Amino acid sequence: MAECLVLTREGHFTLLTRSPDLRQARHTSLIEDIVIWIDRPDADPAGQLRDVLNNLDLLGSRLGVEYDTHGLTATNGRALEETLRTFAELEDSSDLVPSLRALKSAAEMVYVKRAGELADDAFDAGLAEIRAGADEGAILAAMQGAVFAGGGDYSGNPFIIGSGADALLCRTKTGRRTLDDSDQITLEFAGAYRLYHVALMETVVVGEPSAYQRELRDAAGEALAACREAMIPGNSFGDVFAAYAHVMEARGLNRHRLNACGYSLGARYAPSWMDWPMFYRDNPAPIEPDMVLFAHMIVMDSDEQTAMCLGRSFRTTDSAAEPLSRHGADLFIR
């Protein structure tokens, strides 16, 4: 347990953390009440948390715990439950904060807009490097450098880049290759500003595209347009996925699509920029104004070793969703 934030009903914040994070918290947050747990062989941060809660007069209370978070490992979760078993009633409140985070304020949208501009800048920088004989490392460096040069941050997870057979991968990997005269390269990345993210995804073709690649791009473009049309208040996240799945089924591509087609974005740290909720079948989470939503149309045909991905982020409104990228859906060829 590196750190734990306690928020009381009265709105009081107490942070239990380690000494290296003391000045960070003072400098970058509004938290004034900071308690340090000590590193030692018999360290018991869960026990110190119980002391903090006791000092806040929370003995016998009902405490909400955000279990669904990267920072609470299974080991620390078990220690938390064992230590507080007779102290208070614990309740899983993992959906409380994400539901609030999903709706962005006007101030947050300023950061989101800048993140979108940085994502476009990163893509432009990458496109300038993509050609036969180009090294993936140089492409990646140009993209990440554009974000930093524009005042942006590290994204919540590493930029994903893969060419050739690796263009069919949806996760980052180690090792870089050089592009061939006829090639494909898939990029999934985000502009991050004040930790707010706007993501893009593209498969760029090097050389002359095949008829099949053009067919897949048409399908991806149609699916993205259908998803955008479904991003309106009154619809659900499941409705957006249904729009994606309908196009893929009509195109005979069900075997090559994924079981989810995007998610919300916000201010996130590593290891992921993904936020709640996600586009998947029958997800009842409602579409509401002022969400930031990333829709990725991913087609991976392992039989033909062909990838075609198209992803864009949108801001929801009272009516039609607004794109957060200046780039359209046309196929990029180098």
C-alpha positions as protocol buffer text, in pm:
chain_id: "A"
residue {
  index: 1
  type: MET
  ca { x: 0 y: 0 z: 0 }
}
residue {
  index: 2
  type: ALA
  ca { x: 202 y: 299 z: -124 }
}
residue {
  index: 3
  type: GLU
  ca { x: -66 y: 552 z: -38 }
}
residue {
  index: 4
  type: CYS
  ca { x: -433 y: 588 z: 46 }
}
residue {
  index: 5
  type: LEU
  ca { x: -660 y: 890 z: 31 }
}
residue {
  index: 6
  type: VAL
  ca { x: -943 y: 922 z: 285 }
}
residue {
  index: 7
  type: LEU
  ca { x: -1234 y: 1150 z: 201 }
}
residue {
  index: 8
  type: THR
  ca { x: -1486 y: 1202 z: 479 }
}
residue {
  index: 9
  type: ARG
  ca { x: -1853 y: 1292 z: 450 }
}
residue {
  index: 10
  type: GLU
  ca { x: -1760 y: 1647 z: 554 }
}
residue {
  index: 11
  type: GLY
  ca { x: -1522 y: 1680 z: 258 }
}
residue {
  index: 12
  type: HIS
  ca { x: -1199 y: 1651 z: 457 }
}
residue {
  index: 13
  type: PHE
  ca { x: -900 y: 1493 z: 277 }
}
residue {
  index: 14
  type: THR
  ca { x: -632 y: 1290 z: 456 }
}
residue {
  index: 15
  type: LEU
  ca { x: -349 y: 1129 z: 260 }
}
residue {
  index: 16
  type: LEU
  ca { x: -148 y: 838 z: 398 }
}
residue {
  index: 17
  type: THR
  ca { x: 169 y: 806 z: 191 }
}
residue {
  index: 18
  type: ARG
  ca { x: 546 y: 749 z: 193 }
}
residue {
  index: 19
  type: SER
  ca { x: 808 y: 1015 z: 261 }
}
residue {
  index: 20
  type: PRO
  ca { x: 922 y: 1053 z: -105 }
}
residue {
  index: 21
  type: ASP
  ca { x: 568 y: 1165 z: -191 }
}
residue {
  index: 22
  type: LEU
  ca { x: 523 y: 1423 z: 86 }
}
residue {
  index: 23
  type: ARG
  ca { x: 648 y: 1725 z: -107 }
}
residue {
  index: 24
  type: GLN
  ca { x: 482 y: 1602 z: -426 }
}
residue {
  index: 25
  type: ALA
  ca { x: 146 y: 1601 z: -251 }
}
residue {
  index: 26
  type: ARG
  ca { x: 203 y: 1942 z: -95 }
}
residue {
  index: 27
  type: HIS
  ca { x: 313 y: 2094 z: -424 }
}
residue {
  index: 28
  type: THR
  ca { x: 64 y: 1940 z: -666 }
}
residue {
  index: 29
  type: SER
  ca { x: -256 y: 1886 z: -466 }
}
residue {
  index: 30
  type: LEU
  ca { x: -497 y: 2067 z: -235 }
}
residue {
  index: 31
  type: ILE
  ca { x: -443 y: 1813 z: 44 }
}
residue {
  index: 32
  type: GLU
  ca { x: -315 y: 1964 z: 369 }
}
residue {
  index: 33
  type: ASP
  ca { x: -352 y: 1668 z: 606 }
}
residue {
  index: 34
  type: ILE
  ca { x: -71 y: 1428 z: 509 }
}
residue {
  index: 35
  type: VAL
  ca { x: 42 y: 1133 z: 721 }
}
residue {
  index: 36
  type: ILE
  ca { x: 362 y: 938 z: 648 }
}
residue {
  index: 37
  type: TRP
  ca { x: 394 y: 564 z: 697 }
}
residue {
  index: 38
  type: ILE
  ca { x: 748 y: 447 z: 766 }
}
residue {
  index: 39
  type: ASP
  ca { x: 946 y: 201 z: 552 }
}
residue {
  index: 40
  type: ARG
  ca { x: 1084 y: -75 z: 776 }
}
residue {
  index: 41
  type: PRO
  ca { x: 1089 y: -458 z: 787 }
}
residue {
  index: 42
  type: ASP
  ca { x: 775 y: -468 z: 999 }
}
residue {
  index: 43
  type: ALA
  ca { x: 598 y: -184 z: 816 }
}
residue {
  index: 44
  type: ASP
  ca { x: 221 y: -196 z: 858 }
}
residue {
  index: 45
  type: PRO
  ca { x: 61 y: 73 z: 640 }
}
residue {
  index: 46
  type: ALA
  ca { x: -281 y: -91 z: 679 }
}
residue {
  index: 47
  type: GLY
  ca { x: -244 y: -62 z: 1056 }
}
residue {
  index: 48
  type: GLN
  ca { x: -142 y: 302 z: 1025 }
}
residue {
  index: 49
  type: LEU
  ca { x: -444 y: 358 z: 803 }
}
residue {
  index: 50
  type: ARG
  ca { x: -662 y: 219 z: 1081 }
}
residue {
  index: 51
  type: ASP
  ca { x: -502 y: 469 z: 1319 }
}
residue {
  index: 52
  type: VAL
  ca { x: -574 y: 750 z: 1075 }
}
residue {
  index: 53
  type: LEU
  ca { x: -936 y: 642 z: 1047 }
}
residue {
  index: 54
  type: ASN
  ca { x: -962 y: 618 z: 1424 }
}
residue {
  index: 55
  type: ASN
  ca { x: -828 y: 972 z: 1463 }
}
residue {
  index: 56
  type: LEU
  ca { x: -1095 y: 1085 z: 1218 }
}
residue {
  index: 57
  type: ASP
  ca { x: -1357 y: 930 z: 1448 }
}
residue {
  index: 58
  type: LEU
  ca { x: -1461 y: 670 z: 1189 }
}
residue {
  index: 59
  type: LEU
  ca { x: -1472 y: 367 z: 1418 }
}
residue {
  index: 60
  type: GLY
  ca { x: -1788 y: 169 z: 1348 }
}
residue {
  index: 61
  type: SER
  ca { x: -1868 y: 365 z: 1032 }
}
residue {
  index: 62
  type: ARG
  ca { x: -1948 y: 244 z: 680 }
}
residue {
  index: 63
  type: LEU
  ca { x: -1645 y: 296 z: 454 }
}
residue {
  index: 64
  type: GLY
  ca { x: -1650 y: 288 z: 75 }
}
residue {
  index: 65
  type: VAL
  ca { x: -1340 y: 131 z: -82 }
}
residue {
  index: 66
  type: GLU
  ca { x: -1231 y: 173 z: -443 }
}
residue {
  index: 67
  type: TYR
  ca { x: -1131 y: -187 z: -505 }
}
residue {
  index: 68
  type: ASP
  ca { x: -1128 y: -161 z: -885 }
}
residue {
  index: 69
  type: THR
  ca { x: -810 y: 40 z: -914 }
}
residue {
  index: 70
  type: HIS
  ca { x: -458 y: -36 z: -1037 }
}
residue {
  index: 71
  type: GLY
  ca { x: -307 y: 84 z: -709 }
}
residue {
  index: 72
  type: LEU
  ca { x: -478 y: -163 z: -477 }
}
residue {
  index: 73
  type: THR
  ca { x: -309 y: -499 z: -527 }
}
residue {
  index: 74
  type: ALA
  ca { x: -472 y: -820 z: -407 }
}
residue {
  index: 75
  type: THR
  ca { x: -216 y: -843 z: -126 }
}
residue {
  index: 76
  type: ASN
  ca { x: -287 y: -493 z: -1 }
}
residue {
  index: 77
  type: GLY
  ca { x: -660 y: -545 z: -42 }
}
residue {
  index: 78
  type: ARG
  ca { x: -645 y: -852 z: 182 }
}
residue {
  index: 79
  type: ALA
  ca { x: -439 y: -662 z: 440 }
}
residue {
  index: 80
  type: LEU
  ca { x: -690 y: -377 z: 432 }
}
residue {
  index: 81
  type: GLU
  ca { x: -986 y: -609 z: 489 }
}
residue {
  index: 82
  type: GLU
  ca { x: -815 y: -805 z: 766 }
}
residue {
  index: 83
  type: THR
  ca { x: -704 y: -492 z: 950 }
}
residue {
  index: 84
  type: LEU
  ca { x: -1041 y: -316 z: 930 }
}
residue {
  index: 85
  type: ARG
  ca { x: -1254 y: -630 z: 974 }
}
residue {
  index: 86
  type: THR
  ca { x: -1368 y: -532 z: 1325 }
}
residue {
  index: 87
  type: PHE
  ca { x: -1312 y: -158 z: 1283 }
}
residue {
  index: 88
  type: ALA
  ca { x: -1574 y: -62 z: 1024 }
}
residue {
  index: 89
  type: GLU
  ca { x: -1812 y: -193 z: 761 }
}
residue {
  index: 90
  type: LEU
  ca { x: -1641 y: -197 z: 420 }
}
residue {
  index: 91
  type: GLU
  ca { x: -1840 y: -154 z: 101 }
}
residue {
  index: 92
  type: ASP
  ca { x: -1721 y: -176 z: -260 }
}
residue {
  index: 93
  type: SER
  ca { x: -1763 y: 177 z: -396 }
}
residue {
  index: 94
  type: SER
  ca { x: -1552 y: 130 z: -709 }
}
residue {
  index: 95
  type: ASP
  ca { x: -1816 y: 288 z: -932 }
}
residue {
  index: 96
  type: LEU
  ca { x: -1849 y: 612 z: -736 }
}
residue {
  index: 97
  type: VAL
  ca { x: -1547 y: 809 z: -855 }
}
residue {
  index: 98
  type: PRO
  ca { x: -1541 y: 680 z: -1217 }
}
residue {
  index: 99
  type: SER
  ca { x: -1902 y: 787 z: -1270 }
}
residue {
  index: 100
  type: LEU
  ca { x: -1808 y: 1140 z: -1160 }
}
residue {
  index: 101
  type: ARG
  ca { x: -1489 y: 1142 z: -1368 }
}
residue {
  index: 102
  type: ALA
  ca { x: -1676 y: 1046 z: -1685 }
}
residue {
  index: 103
  type: LEU
  ca { x: -1842 y: 1389 z: -1706 }
}
residue {
  index: 104
  type: LYS
  ca { x: -1599 y: 1672 z: -1777 }
}
residue {
  index: 105
  type: SER
  ca { x: -1628 y: 2030 z: -1658 }
}
residue {
  index: 106
  type: ALA
  ca { x: -1562 y: 2332 z: -1880 }
}
residue {
  index: 107
  type: ALA
  ca { x: -1219 y: 2370 z: -1718 }
}
residue {
  index: 108
  type: GLU
  ca { x: -1135 y: 2007 z: -1790 }
}
residue {
  index: 109
  type: MET
  ca { x: -1246 y: 2042 z: -2151 }
}
residue {
  index: 110
  type: VAL
  ca { x: -980 y: 2310 z: -2202 }
}
residue {
  index: 111
  type: TYR
  ca { x: -717 y: 2049 z: -2120 }
}
residue {
  index: 112
  type: VAL
  ca { x: -894 y: 1789 z: -2333 }
}
residue {
  index: 113
  type: LYS
  ca { x: -890 y: 2019 z: -2635 }
}
residue {
  index: 114
  type: ARG
  ca { x: -517 y: 2075 z: -2598 }
}
residue {
  index: 115
  type: ALA
  ca { x: -461 y: 1701 z: -2561 }
}
residue {
  index: 116
  type: GLY
  ca { x: -645 y: 1653 z: -2891 }
}
residue {
  index: 117
  type: GLU
  ca { x: -419 y: 1904 z: -3062 }
}
residue {
  index: 118
  type: LEU
  ca { x: -112 y: 1725 z: -2929 }
}
residue {
  index: 119
  type: ALA
  ca { x: -244 y: 1390 z: -3053 }
}
residue {
  index: 120
  type: ASP
  ca { x: -282 y: 1538 z: -3401 }
}
residue {
  index: 121
  type: ASP
  ca { x: 66 y: 1688 z: -3382 }
}
residue {
  index: 122
  type: ALA
  ca { x: 206 y: 1349 z: -3283 }
}
residue {
  index: 123
  type: PHE
  ca { x: 35 y: 1180 z: -3576 }
}
residue {
  index: 124
  type: ASP
  ca { x: 161 y: 1444 z: -3819 }
}
residue {
  index: 125
  type: ALA
  ca { x: 515 y: 1395 z: -3686 }
}
residue {
  index: 126
  type: GLY
  ca { x: 487 y: 1019 z: -3726 }
}
residue {
  index: 127
  type: LEU
  ca { x: 348 y: 1045 z: -4078 }
}
residue {
  index: 128
  type: ALA
  ca { x: 644 y: 1261 z: -4178 }
}
residue {
  index: 129
  type: GLU
  ca { x: 876 y: 973 z: -4084 }
}
residue {
  index: 130
  type: ILE
  ca { x: 678 y: 681 z: -4228 }
}
residue {
  index: 131
  type: ARG
  ca { x: 823 y: 553 z: -4554 }
}
residue {
  index: 132
  type: ALA
  ca { x: 997 y: 247 z: -4691 }
}
residue {
  index: 133
  type: GLY
  ca { x: 1322 y: 203 z: -4502 }
}
residue {
  index: 134
  type: ALA
  ca { x: 1207 y: 402 z: -4199 }
}
residue {
  index: 135
  type: ASP
  ca { x: 1287 y: 273 z: -3852 }
}
residue {
  index: 136
  type: GLU
  ca { x: 1001 y: 228 z: -3608 }
}
residue {
  index: 137
  type: GLY
  ca { x: 1214 y: 386 z: -3336 }
}
residue {
  index: 138
  type: ALA
  ca { x: 1250 y: 709 z: -3535 }
}
residue {
  index: 139
  type: ILE
  ca { x: 874 y: 719 z: -3596 }
}
residue {
  index: 140
  type: LEU
  ca { x: 803 y: 663 z: -3229 }
}
residue {
  index: 141
  type: ALA
  ca { x: 1057 y: 925 z: -3120 }
}
residue {
  index: 142
  type: ALA
  ca { x: 904 y: 1185 z: -3353 }
}
residue {
  index: 143
  type: MET
  ca { x: 554 y: 1119 z: -3223 }
}
residue {
  index: 144
  type: GLN
  ca { x: 642 y: 1125 z: -2855 }
}
residue {
  index: 145
  type: GLY
  ca { x: 869 y: 1425 z: -2909 }
}
residue {
  index: 146
  type: ALA
  ca { x: 585 y: 1625 z: -3062 }
}
residue {
  index: 147
  type: VAL
  ca { x: 378 y: 1577 z: -2747 }
}
residue {
  index: 148
  type: PHE
  ca { x: 662 y: 1684 z: -2520 }
}
residue {
  index: 149
  type: ALA
  ca { x: 752 y: 1981 z: -2740 }
}
residue {
  index: 150
  type: GLY
  ca { x: 393 y: 2097 z: -2715 }
}
residue {
  index: 151
  type: GLY
  ca { x: 397 y: 2096 z: -2338 }
}
residue {
  index: 152
  type: GLY
  ca { x: 230 y: 1758 z: -2302 }
}
residue {
  index: 153
  type: ASP
  ca { x: 285 y: 1469 z: -2064 }
}
residue {
  index: 154
  type: TYR
  ca { x: 370 y: 1100 z: -2077 }
}
residue {
  index: 155
  type: SER
  ca { x: 54 y: 912 z: -2166 }
}
residue {
  index: 156
  type: GLY
  ca { x: -107 y: 663 z: -1931 }
}
residue {
  index: 157
  type: ASN
  ca { x: 35 y: 372 z: -2128 }
}
residue {
  index: 158
  type: PRO
  ca { x: 316 y: 352 z: -2385 }
}
residue {
  index: 159
  type: PHE
  ca { x: 247 y: 440 z: -2747 }
}
residue {
  index: 160
  type: ILE
  ca { x: 167 y: 126 z: -2944 }
}
residue {
  index: 161
  type: ILE
  ca { x: 356 y: 82 z: -3270 }
}
residue {
  index: 162
  type: GLY
  ca { x: 387 y: -227 z: -3485 }
}
residue {
  index: 163
  type: SER
  ca { x: 456 y: -292 z: -3851 }
}
residue {
  index: 164
  type: GLY
  ca { x: 447 y: -597 z: -4074 }
}
residue {
  index: 165
  type: ALA
  ca { x: 300 y: -888 z: -3877 }
}
residue {
  index: 166
  type: ASP
  ca { x: 321 y: -677 z: -3561 }
}
residue {
  index: 167
  type: ALA
  ca { x: 64 y: -438 z: -3707 }
}
residue {
  index: 168
  type: LEU
  ca { x: -195 y: -692 z: -3586 }
}
residue {
  index: 169
  type: LEU
  ca { x: -98 y: -644 z: -3221 }
}
residue {
  index: 170
  type: CYS
  ca { x: -308 y: -432 z: -2987 }
}
residue {
  index: 171
  type: ARG
  ca { x: -43 y: -397 z: -2717 }
}
residue {
  index: 172
  type: THR
  ca { x: 303 y: -250 z: -2693 }
}
residue {
  index: 173
  type: LYS
  ca { x: 602 y: -480 z: -2739 }
}
residue {
  index: 174
  type: THR
  ca { x: 978 y: -459 z: -2728 }
}
residue {
  index: 175
  type: GLY
  ca { x: 1194 y: -455 z: -3042 }
}
residue {
  index: 176
  type: ARG
  ca { x: 1184 y: -230 z: -3349 }
}
residue {
  index: 177
  type: ARG
  ca { x: 1198 y: -308 z: -3720 }
}
residue {
  index: 178
  type: THR
  ca { x: 1253 y: -125 z: -4047 }
}
residue {
  index: 179
  type: LEU
  ca { x: 963 y: -74 z: -4286 }
}
residue {
  index: 180
  type: ASP
  ca { x: 965 y: -262 z: -4616 }
}
residue {
  index: 181
  type: ASP
  ca { x: 875 y: -122 z: -4958 }
}
residue {
  index: 182
  type: SER
  ca { x: 528 y: -269 z: -4914 }
}
residue {
  index: 183
  type: ASP
  ca { x: 420 y: -262 z: -4552 }
}
residue {
  index: 184
  type: GLN
  ca { x: 159 y: -176 z: -4291 }
}
residue {
  index: 185
  type: ILE
  ca { x: 208 y: 2 z: -3961 }
}
residue {
  index: 186
  type: THR
  ca { x: -48 y: 36 z: -3682 }
}
residue {
  index: 187
  type: LEU
  ca { x: -22 y: 324 z: -3435 }
}
residue {
  index: 188
  type: GLU
  ca { x: -228 y: 371 z: -3119 }
}
residue {
  index: 189
  type: PHE
  ca { x: -132 y: 671 z: -2912 }
}
residue {
  index: 190
  type: ALA
  ca { x: -263 y: 969 z: -2720 }
}
residue {
  index: 191
  type: GLY
  ca { x: -194 y: 1332 z: -2667 }
}
residue {
  index: 192
  type: ALA
  ca { x: -180 y: 1396 z: -2293 }
}
residue {
  index: 193
  type: TYR
  ca { x: -207 y: 1742 z: -2139 }
}
residue {
  index: 194
  type: ARG
  ca { x: -229 y: 1788 z: -1762 }
}
residue {
  index: 195
  type: LEU
  ca { x: -282 y: 1409 z: -1776 }
}
residue {
  index: 196
  type: TYR
  ca { x: -605 y: 1444 z: -1979 }
}
residue {
  index: 197
  type: HIS
  ca { x: -595 y: 1213 z: -2280 }
}
residue {
  index: 198
  type: VAL
  ca { x: -721 y: 1219 z: -2637 }
}
residue {
  index: 199
  type: ALA
  ca { x: -637 y: 901 z: -2827 }
}
residue {
  index: 200
  type: LEU
  ca { x: -600 y: 819 z: -3196 }
}
residue {
  index: 201
  type: MET
  ca { x: -548 y: 492 z: -3379 }
}
residue {
  index: 202
  type: GLU
  ca { x: -436 y: 439 z: -3740 }
}
residue {
  index: 203
  type: THR
  ca { x: -310 y: 174 z: -3975 }
}
residue {
  index: 204
  type: VAL
  ca { x: -93 y: 343 z: -4237 }
}
residue {
  index: 205
  type: VAL
  ca { x: -10 y: 161 z: -4561 }
}
residue {
  index: 206
  type: VAL
  ca { x: 338 y: 183 z: -4712 }
}
residue {
  index: 207
  type: GLY
  ca { x: 331 y: 131 z: -5088 }
}
residue {
  index: 208
  type: GLU
  ca { x: 22 y: 60 z: -5296 }
}
residue {
  index: 209
  type: PRO
  ca { x: -274 y: -59 z: -5085 }
}
residue {
  index: 210
  type: SER
  ca { x: -441 y: -382 z: -5187 }
}
residue {
  index: 211
  type: ALA
  ca { x: -808 y: -398 z: -5274 }
}
residue {
  index: 212
  type: TYR
  ca { x: -864 y: -581 z: -4947 }
}
residue {
  index: 213
  type: GLN
  ca { x: -696 y: -306 z: -4743 }
}
residue {
  index: 214
  type: ARG
  ca { x: -918 y: -47 z: -4910 }
}
residue {
  index: 215
  type: GLU
  ca { x: -1222 y: -262 z: -4840 }
}
residue {
  index: 216
  type: LEU
  ca { x: -1131 y: -289 z: -4472 }
}
residue {
  index: 217
  type: ARG
  ca { x: -1071 y: 84 z: -4450 }
}
residue {
  index: 218
  type: ASP
  ca { x: -1414 y: 153 z: -4595 }
}
residue {
  index: 219
  type: ALA
  ca { x: -1564 y: -78 z: -4334 }
}
residue {
  index: 220
  type: ALA
  ca { x: -1373 y: 91 z: -4053 }
}
residue {
  index: 221
  type: GLY
  ca { x: -1481 y: 435 z: -4171 }
}
residue {
  index: 222
  type: GLU
  ca { x: -1844 y: 329 z: -4195 }
}
residue {
  index: 223
  type: ALA
  ca { x: -1832 y: 173 z: -3848 }
}
residue {
  index: 224
  type: LEU
  ca { x: -1672 y: 483 z: -3695 }
}
residue {
  index: 225
  type: ALA
  ca { x: -1940 y: 705 z: -3848 }
}
residue {
  index: 226
  type: ALA
  ca { x: -2210 y: 473 z: -3711 }
}
residue {
  index: 227
  type: CYS
  ca { x: -2055 y: 484 z: -3365 }
}
residue {
  index: 228
  type: ARG
  ca { x: -2039 y: 861 z: -3370 }
}
residue {
  index: 229
  type: GLU
  ca { x: -2406 y: 879 z: -3467 }
}
residue {
  index: 230
  type: ALA
  ca { x: -2489 y: 658 z: -3170 }
}
residue {
  index: 231
  type: MET
  ca { x: -2299 y: 879 z: -2921 }
}
residue {
  index: 232
  type: ILE
  ca { x: -2604 y: 1083 z: -2826 }
}
residue {
  index: 233
  type: PRO
  ca { x: -2785 y: 1128 z: -2494 }
}
residue {
  index: 234
  type: GLY
  ca { x: -3058 y: 869 z: -2458 }
}
residue {
  index: 235
  type: ASN
  ca { x: -2836 y: 594 z: -2597 }
}
residue {
  index: 236
  type: SER
  ca { x: -2611 y: 363 z: -2397 }
}
residue {
  index: 237
  type: PHE
  ca { x: -2253 y: 249 z: -2437 }
}
residue {
  index: 238
  type: GLY
  ca { x: -2400 y: -82 z: -2551 }
}
residue {
  index: 239
  type: ASP
  ca { x: -2581 y: 101 z: -2833 }
}
residue {
  index: 240
  type: VAL
  ca { x: -2249 y: 238 z: -2960 }
}
residue {
  index: 241
  type: PHE
  ca { x: -2099 y: -111 z: -2964 }
}
residue {
  index: 242
  type: ALA
  ca { x: -2409 y: -243 z: -3144 }
}
residue {
  index: 243
  type: ALA
  ca { x: -2355 y: 18 z: -3418 }
}
residue {
  index: 244
  type: TYR
  ca { x: -1996 y: -106 z: -3462 }
}
residue {
  index: 245
  type: ALA
  ca { x: -2094 y: -473 z: -3457 }
}
residue {
  index: 246
  type: HIS
  ca { x: -2378 y: -418 z: -3707 }
}
residue {
  index: 247
  type: VAL
  ca { x: -2145 y: -271 z: -3968 }
}
residue {
  index: 248
  type: MET
  ca { x: -1884 y: -543 z: -3916 }
}
residue {
  index: 249
  type: GLU
  ca { x: -2148 y: -816 z: -3946 }
}
residue {
  index: 250
  type: ALA
  ca { x: -2295 y: -662 z: -4259 }
}
residue {
  index: 251
  type: ARG
  ca { x: -1945 y: -653 z: -4408 }
}
residue {
  index: 252
  type: GLY
  ca { x: -1877 y: -1017 z: -4317 }
}
residue {
  index: 253
  type: LEU
  ca { x: -1602 y: -917 z: -4074 }
}
residue {
  index: 254
  type: ASN
  ca { x: -1736 y: -1050 z: -3745 }
}
residue {
  index: 255
  type: ARG
  ca { x: -1452 y: -1302 z: -3722 }
}
residue {
  index: 256
  type: HIS
  ca { x: -1193 y: -1025 z: -3739 }
}
residue {
  index: 257
  type: ARG
  ca { x: -1344 y: -768 z: -3500 }
}
residue {
  index: 258
  type: LEU
  ca { x: -1303 y: -731 z: -3124 }
}
residue {
  index: 259
  type: ASN
  ca { x: -1558 y: -761 z: -2845 }
}
residue {
  index: 260
  type: ALA
  ca { x: -1522 y: -398 z: -2743 }
}
residue {
  index: 261
  type: CYS
  ca { x: -1475 y: -85 z: -2952 }
}
residue {
  index: 262
  type: GLY
  ca { x: -1363 y: 191 z: -2719 }
}
residue {
  index: 263
  type: TYR
  ca { x: -1401 y: 363 z: -2385 }
}
residue {
  index: 264
  type: SER
  ca { x: -1405 y: 690 z: -2195 }
}
residue {
  index: 265
  type: LEU
  ca { x: -1092 y: 901 z: -2154 }
}
residue {
  index: 266
  type: GLY
  ca { x: -981 y: 1134 z: -1877 }
}
residue {
  index: 267
  type: ALA
  ca { x: -694 y: 1226 z: -1648 }
}
residue {
  index: 268
  type: ARG
  ca { x: -503 y: 903 z: -1596 }
}
residue {
  index: 269
  type: TYR
  ca { x: -167 y: 776 z: -1478 }
}
residue {
  index: 270
  type: ALA
  ca { x: 16 y: 460 z: -1584 }
}
residue {
  index: 271
  type: PRO
  ca { x: -45 y: 178 z: -1647 }
}
residue {
  index: 272
  type: SER
  ca { x: -345 y: 272 z: -1863 }
}
residue {
  index: 273
  type: TRP
  ca { x: -523 y: 570 z: -2017 }
}
residue {
  index: 274
  type: MET
  ca { x: -848 y: 372 z: -2035 }
}
residue {
  index: 275
  type: ASP
  ca { x: -1132 y: 507 z: -1822 }
}
residue {
  index: 276
  type: TRP
  ca { x: -1485 y: 393 z: -1740 }
}
residue {
  index: 277
  type: PRO
  ca { x: -1723 y: 313 z: -1912 }
}
residue {
  index: 278
  type: MET
  ca { x: -1637 y: 92 z: -2214 }
}
residue {
  index: 279
  type: PHE
  ca { x: -1819 y: 16 z: -2539 }
}
residue {
  index: 280
  type: TYR
  ca { x: -1920 y: -349 z: -2526 }
}
residue {
  index: 281
  type: ARG
  ca { x: -2233 y: -553 z: -2583 }
}
residue {
  index: 282
  type: ASP
  ca { x: -2535 y: -453 z: -2372 }
}
residue {
  index: 283
  type: ASN
  ca { x: -2342 y: -211 z: -2150 }
}
residue {
  index: 284
  type: PRO
  ca { x: -2624 y: -3 z: -1994 }
}
residue {
  index: 285
  type: ALA
  ca { x: -2403 y: 295 z: -1898 }
}
residue {
  index: 286
  type: PRO
  ca { x: -2570 y: 603 z: -2046 }
}
residue {
  index: 287
  type: ILE
  ca { x: -2422 y: 845 z: -2298 }
}
residue {
  index: 288
  type: GLU
  ca { x: -2432 y: 1192 z: -2143 }
}
residue {
  index: 289
  type: PRO
  ca { x: -2312 y: 1535 z: -2257 }
}
residue {
  index: 290
  type: ASP
  ca { x: -1951 y: 1633 z: -2186 }
}
residue {
  index: 291
  type: MET
  ca { x: -1798 y: 1290 z: -2201 }
}
residue {
  index: 292
  type: VAL
  ca { x: -1472 y: 1224 z: -2387 }
}
residue {
  index: 293
  type: LEU
  ca { x: -1505 y: 897 z: -2577 }
}
residue {
  index: 294
  type: PHE
  ca { x: -1250 y: 704 z: -2783 }
}
residue {
  index: 295
  type: ALA
  ca { x: -1395 y: 472 z: -3048 }
}
residue {
  index: 296
  type: HIS
  ca { x: -1152 y: 232 z: -3215 }
}
residue {
  index: 297
  type: MET
  ca { x: -1251 y: 28 z: -3518 }
}
residue {
  index: 298
  type: ILE
  ca { x: -1003 y: -259 z: -3510 }
}
residue {
  index: 299
  type: VAL
  ca { x: -996 y: -523 z: -3784 }
}
residue {
  index: 300
  type: MET
  ca { x: -726 y: -790 z: -3754 }
}
residue {
  index: 301
  type: ASP
  ca { x: -729 y: -1063 z: -4020 }
}
residue {
  index: 302
  type: SER
  ca { x: -471 y: -1319 z: -3908 }
}
residue {
  index: 303
  type: ASP
  ca { x: -536 y: -1540 z: -4211 }
}
residue {
  index: 304
  type: GLU
  ca { x: -433 y: -1262 z: -4450 }
}
residue {
  index: 305
  type: GLN
  ca { x: -189 y: -1101 z: -4202 }
}
residue {
  index: 306
  type: THR
  ca { x: -370 y: -774 z: -4265 }
}
residue {
  index: 307
  type: ALA
  ca { x: -457 y: -503 z: -4014 }
}
residue {
  index: 308
  type: MET
  ca { x: -681 y: -204 z: -4057 }
}
residue {
  index: 309
  type: CYS
  ca { x: -749 y: 17 z: -3757 }
}
residue {
  index: 310
  type: LEU
  ca { x: -916 y: 354 z: -3728 }
}
residue {
  index: 311
  type: GLY
  ca { x: -973 y: 529 z: -3397 }
}
residue {
  index: 312
  type: ARG
  ca { x: -1090 y: 879 z: -3306 }
}
residue {
  index: 313
  type: SER
  ca { x: -1194 y: 1058 z: -2988 }
}
residue {
  index: 314
  type: PHE
  ca { x: -1512 y: 1261 z: -2952 }
}
residue {
  index: 315
  type: ARG
  ca { x: -1675 y: 1501 z: -2711 }
}
residue {
  index: 316
  type: THR
  ca { x: -2041 y: 1430 z: -2650 }
}
residue {
  index: 317
  type: THR
  ca { x: -2293 y: 1714 z: -2654 }
}
residue {
  index: 318
  type: ASP
  ca { x: -2670 y: 1753 z: -2622 }
}
residue {
  index: 319
  type: SER
  ca { x: -2688 y: 1628 z: -2981 }
}
residue {
  index: 320
  type: ALA
  ca { x: -2418 y: 1509 z: -3221 }
}
residue {
  index: 321
  type: ALA
  ca { x: -2074 y: 1417 z: -3086 }
}
residue {
  index: 322
  type: GLU
  ca { x: -1790 y: 1651 z: -3184 }
}
residue {
  index: 323
  type: PRO
  ca { x: -1458 y: 1514 z: -3313 }
}
residue {
  index: 324
  type: LEU
  ca { x: -1148 y: 1606 z: -3113 }
}
residue {
  index: 325
  type: SER
  ca { x: -913 y: 1547 z: -3407 }
}
residue {
  index: 326
  type: ARG
  ca { x: -859 y: 1747 z: -3724 }
}
residue {
  index: 327
  type: HIS
  ca { x: -786 y: 1423 z: -3911 }
}
residue {
  index: 328
  type: GLY
  ca { x: -1060 y: 1253 z: -4111 }
}
residue {
  index: 329
  type: ALA
  ca { x: -1114 y: 886 z: -4185 }
}
residue {
  index: 330
  type: ASP
  ca { x: -937 y: 858 z: -4521 }
}
residue {
  index: 331
  type: LEU
  ca { x: -667 y: 593 z: -4560 }
}
residue {
  index: 332
  type: PHE
  ca { x: -314 y: 725 z: -4512 }
}
residue {
  index: 333
  type: ILE
  ca { x: -68 y: 595 z: -4772 }
}
residue {
  index: 334
  type: ARG
  ca { x: 307 y: 650 z: -4771 }
}
